């Protein structure tokens, strides 16, 4: 409710966030070179009392391997992993902070969502594409090379096909597979 917004407090929170570089705290070093900014997004009116579900498509080489379906945000977040066909993947939890979900229903826009995720992921060794689907509209939420901030004990890394051909012993970052240290000027390599 915008009428109840404390604009002074909100401005203070925004200014505080702008003073800190994101990425160092959780080891997501690639974000440290992104200049902090404020992005104002469209409010997505939920079709239910909770925010719309979040579809997190995990892609390898531009192909969706599986999707994390996040729902009941703002209350008791639950996550269900499904394959690219929308079939539930049992026994897998990437982030144990969230409850195990069972409510996934393949939306009518599913094939179009796969197409959008794969288009956005084209050219990346690994990319997670987050989409929302509400009121028949598909919207992009986030693109990241660090799902769960790069930390997970879910065992997916040992499951054949879950991360395609990504070699996790390869020291090159998934975002910049062909670039070496020359890609970042020496003065910016470890700047906070």
JOURNOR-V250353 format. One record per backbone hydrogen bond with DSSP energy under -1.0 kcal/mol. NH is the residue of the N-H (numbers start at 1). CO is the residue of the C=O. If there is no record, write none. Layout:
# JOURNOR-V250353
NH_CO + NH_CO
This chain:
# JOURNOR-V250353
4_1 + 5_2 + 7_5 + 10_6 + 11_7 + 12_8 + 13_9 + 14_10 + 15_11 + 16_12 + 17_13 + 18_14 + 20_17 + 28_23 + 29_27 + 31_28 + 32_29 + 34_31 + 54_70 + 55_131 + 56_68 + 57_129 + 58_66 + 59_127 + 60_63 + 63_60 + 65_58 + 66_58 + 67_82 + 68_56 + 69_80 + 70_54 + 71_78 + 75_72 + 78_71 + 79_99 + 80_69 + 82_67 + 83_87 + 86_83 + 89_81 + 98_95 + 99_77 + 101_79 + 110_107 + 113_109 + 114_110 + 115_111 + 116_112 + 117_113 + 118_114 + 119_115 + 120_116 + 121_117 + 124_121 + 125_174 + 127_59 + 128_144 + 129_57 + 130_142 + 131_55 + 132_139 + 134_137 + 137_134 + 139_132 + 141_130 + 144_128 + 149_146 + 150_147 + 151_148 + 158_155 + 159_156 + 162_159 + 166_163 + 170_167 + 183_180 + 184_181 + 188_185
